[in-house]
Amino acid sequence: MRIETVQNCQKTGHNMAQENAGKNLTMVSVPQQPVWTNPPTSPDQKPPGQMLRLARQVGLLVLIGLMSVGCYFGISRFFLQSVEVVGVSMVPTLRDSNFYLLNRWAFQHSEPQRGDVVVIRDPGDHGFSVKRVIALAGESVYFKNGRVYINGAELGEPYLLPSTCTFTASAVQEQFITCGRDQYFVMGDNRSVSIDSRAYGPVPRPDILGLVVLPGGPARTASTLASAKR
């Protein structure tokens, strides 16, 4: 009896050991969690590095825009500017509604010359006008019988239409005007319609803003002084 009991106990212990071993060998699958090196971001949230690059690009575009605007105003204020001619007072040299370049640097280190087509600050309406320089500072202008005399010599003007006569702005037939210091006498090429120094007198040097540039070059037409006819 004892032997059987021992054997049974041995068997029972052996069976329990096998059962425990079976239990120890049971595999349990564990779901794997993704490993994140950085915290996950939403689709609408950009990484900090990308945001920094975007901010730099926007800043660069703003800087380029500011520099472009500054260059435009600097060039138009001190160098070149586009001007539109309104009116017919400079026909046939300049046409109404046409655009021309104004060289604002032309008189920074030199003075206007006779025959220059310039933009002035109009003394009449305080706007801007395009006229031609006829007489320089200190010179005298004399109108007689439709002709112009500078310092007593008749002025030859090849830029005018044939048979163009130049009369005074009033009913008088003759007029004598002297330009003061830093003053210039200007007129339009279309003498019959132009309102110019014949009406408002010589123009101060600071009111001459620049030289008009024509397609063929600066509007600097040579005029000649002929001997006064006696």
C-alpha positions as CSV (number, residue, x, y, z in Angstrom):
1,M,0.0,0.0,0.0
2,R,2.7,2.4,0.8
3,I,4.5,1.6,-2.4
4,E,1.4,2.4,-4.5
5,T,0.8,5.5,-2.6
6,V,4.4,6.6,-3.2
7,Q,4.1,5.8,-6.8
8,N,0.8,7.5,-7.1
9,C,2.3,10.5,-5.4
10,Q,5.2,10.4,-7.7
11,K,2.9,10.2,-10.7
12,T,0.8,12.9,-9.3
13,G,3.8,15.1,-8.7
14,H,5.1,14.3,-12.2
15,N,1.8,15.2,-13.8
16,M,1.7,18.5,-11.9
17,A,5.2,19.3,-13.0
18,Q,4.3,18.7,-16.6
19,E,1.2,20.9,-16.2
20,N,3.2,23.6,-14.7
21,A,5.8,23.4,-17.5
22,G,3.0,23.6,-20.0
23,K,1.8,26.7,-18.3
24,N,5.2,28.2,-18.3
25,L,5.6,27.7,-22.0
26,T,2.4,29.5,-23.0
27,M,3.2,32.4,-25.4
28,V,1.3,35.6,-24.9
29,S,1.4,38.1,-27.8
30,V,1.9,41.7,-26.7
31,P,0.8,44.5,-29.1
32,Q,3.8,46.6,-30.2
33,Q,3.6,50.3,-29.6
34,P,5.3,52.6,-32.1
35,V,8.5,54.2,-30.9
36,W,8.5,58.1,-31.4
37,T,11.7,60.0,-31.4
38,N,9.7,63.2,-31.4
39,P,6.2,63.8,-30.1
40,P,3.5,63.2,-32.8
41,T,2.2,66.3,-34.6
42,S,-1.1,66.9,-36.2
43,P,-1.3,67.3,-40.0
44,D,-1.9,71.1,-39.7
45,Q,1.0,71.6,-37.3
46,K,4.4,72.3,-39.0
47,P,7.7,71.4,-37.4
48,P,9.6,74.2,-35.7
49,G,12.4,74.1,-38.4
50,Q,9.9,74.4,-41.2
51,M,8.2,77.4,-39.5
52,L,11.6,79.1,-39.1
53,R,12.5,78.7,-42.8
54,L,9.0,80.0,-43.8
55,A,9.5,83.1,-41.5
56,R,12.9,83.7,-43.1
57,Q,11.5,83.5,-46.6
58,V,8.7,85.9,-45.8
59,G,11.1,88.4,-44.2
60,L,13.4,88.2,-47.3
61,L,10.4,88.9,-49.6
62,V,9.4,91.9,-47.4
63,L,13.0,93.2,-47.5
64,I,13.2,92.9,-51.3
65,G,9.8,94.7,-51.6
66,L,11.0,97.6,-49.4
67,M,14.3,97.9,-51.3
68,S,12.4,97.9,-54.6
69,V,10.1,100.7,-53.5
70,G,13.0,102.7,-52.1
71,C,15.0,102.3,-55.3
72,Y,12.0,103.4,-57.4
73,F,11.4,106.5,-55.4
74,G,15.2,107.3,-55.2
75,I,15.6,106.9,-59.0
76,S,12.5,108.9,-59.8
77,R,13.4,111.6,-57.4
78,F,17.0,112.1,-58.3
79,F,17.7,110.5,-61.6
80,L,15.1,109.5,-64.1
81,Q,11.3,110.0,-64.1
82,S,8.6,109.3,-66.7
83,V,6.5,112.3,-67.5
84,E,3.4,112.7,-69.7
85,V,2.9,115.7,-71.8
86,V,-0.6,117.2,-71.4
87,G,-1.5,119.9,-74.0
88,V,-0.1,121.2,-77.3
89,S,2.1,124.0,-76.1
90,M,5.3,122.1,-77.2
91,V,4.1,121.0,-80.6
92,P,5.9,120.0,-82.9
93,T,8.7,118.9,-80.6
94,L,6.5,117.1,-78.0
95,R,3.2,115.5,-78.7
96,D,0.1,115.6,-76.5
97,S,-0.4,112.5,-74.3
98,N,3.1,111.1,-75.1
99,F,5.4,109.9,-72.4
100,Y,9.1,111.1,-72.1
101,L,11.9,110.6,-69.7
102,L,12.9,113.4,-67.4
103,N,16.6,113.5,-66.5
104,R,16.6,115.0,-63.0
105,W,20.3,114.7,-62.6
106,A,21.2,116.8,-65.6
107,F,21.4,120.1,-63.8
108,Q,23.0,118.9,-60.6
109,H,26.5,120.0,-61.7
110,S,25.7,122.2,-64.7
111,E,23.3,125.0,-65.6
112,P,20.5,124.9,-68.2
113,Q,21.5,125.9,-71.7
114,R,19.7,127.8,-74.4
115,G,17.5,125.4,-76.4
116,D,17.0,122.9,-73.5
117,V,13.5,121.4,-73.1
118,V,12.9,121.3,-69.4
119,V,10.2,120.6,-66.9
120,I,9.5,123.6,-64.6
121,R,7.3,124.3,-61.7
122,D,4.8,126.6,-63.3
123,P,4.6,130.0,-61.6
124,G,1.0,130.4,-62.8
125,D,-0.8,127.4,-61.4
126,H,2.1,125.9,-59.4
127,G,1.8,122.7,-61.4
128,F,4.4,121.3,-63.8
129,S,5.0,122.5,-67.4
130,V,7.3,121.6,-70.2
131,K,9.0,124.6,-71.9
132,R,12.2,125.5,-73.8
133,V,14.9,127.7,-72.4
134,I,15.2,130.8,-74.5
135,A,17.4,133.2,-72.5
136,L,19.9,132.5,-69.7
137,A,20.6,134.4,-66.5
138,G,21.6,138.0,-67.0
139,E,20.5,138.1,-70.7
140,S,17.9,140.4,-72.2
141,V,14.9,139.3,-74.4
142,Y,13.4,141.6,-76.9
143,F,10.2,140.9,-78.9
144,K,9.6,142.9,-82.1
145,N,7.5,142.2,-85.2
146,G,7.1,138.5,-84.3
147,R,10.8,137.9,-83.8
148,V,12.9,137.2,-80.7
149,Y,16.2,139.0,-80.0
150,I,18.6,137.9,-77.3
151,N,21.1,140.6,-76.2
152,G,20.2,142.5,-79.4
153,A,20.8,139.5,-81.7
154,E,18.0,137.7,-83.5
155,L,17.4,134.2,-82.3
156,G,17.3,131.4,-84.9
157,E,14.9,128.7,-83.9
158,P,15.0,125.7,-86.3
159,Y,12.7,123.6,-83.9
160,L,9.7,125.8,-84.7
161,L,7.2,125.2,-87.5
162,P,7.9,127.3,-90.6
163,S,6.4,130.8,-90.5
164,T,6.0,130.8,-86.8
165,C,5.9,134.3,-85.2
166,T,6.4,135.1,-81.6
167,F,4.4,137.9,-80.1
168,T,4.1,139.3,-76.7
169,A,1.4,138.1,-74.2
170,S,-0.3,141.5,-74.3
171,A,-1.4,143.8,-77.0
172,V,1.9,145.7,-77.2
173,Q,4.0,145.1,-80.3
174,E,7.3,145.3,-78.6
175,Q,8.5,144.1,-75.2
176,F,11.9,144.1,-73.5
177,I,12.6,141.8,-70.5
178,T,15.9,141.2,-68.6
179,C,16.6,137.9,-66.8
180,G,17.9,138.5,-63.3
181,R,20.4,136.4,-61.4
182,D,19.6,132.7,-61.6
183,Q,16.6,133.4,-63.8
184,Y,15.7,131.8,-67.1
185,F,13.3,132.9,-69.8
186,V,11.2,129.9,-71.2
187,M,8.7,129.5,-73.9
188,G,6.7,126.8,-75.6
189,D,7.4,125.8,-79.2
190,N,3.8,126.4,-80.1
191,R,4.0,130.1,-79.6
192,S,0.4,131.0,-80.4
193,V,-1.1,128.8,-77.5
194,S,1.8,128.6,-75.0
195,I,1.5,130.4,-71.7
196,D,5.1,131.0,-70.6
197,S,7.6,133.6,-69.5
198,R,5.9,136.1,-71.7
199,A,3.0,136.0,-69.2
200,Y,4.7,135.2,-65.9
201,G,8.2,136.4,-66.4
202,P,11.6,134.6,-66.1
203,V,11.6,131.3,-64.0
204,P,13.9,131.0,-61.0
205,R,16.6,128.3,-61.3
206,P,15.3,126.1,-58.4
207,D,12.0,125.8,-60.4
208,I,13.7,124.1,-63.3
209,L,13.4,120.4,-62.3
210,G,15.2,118.6,-65.1
211,L,16.0,118.0,-68.8
212,V,13.5,116.1,-71.0
213,V,15.1,113.2,-72.9
214,L,13.7,112.6,-76.4
215,P,14.0,109.2,-78.2
216,G,17.0,110.6,-80.2
217,G,18.7,111.9,-77.1
218,P,18.4,114.8,-74.7
219,A,16.1,117.6,-75.9
220,R,18.9,120.0,-76.4
221,T,18.3,121.6,-79.7
222,A,20.9,124.0,-80.9
223,S,19.6,127.5,-81.5
224,T,21.5,130.3,-83.2
225,L,22.0,133.9,-82.6
226,A,22.1,136.0,-85.7
227,S,23.2,139.6,-86.0
228,A,20.4,142.1,-85.3
229,K,19.0,143.6,-88.4
230,R,19.1,147.3,-88.4
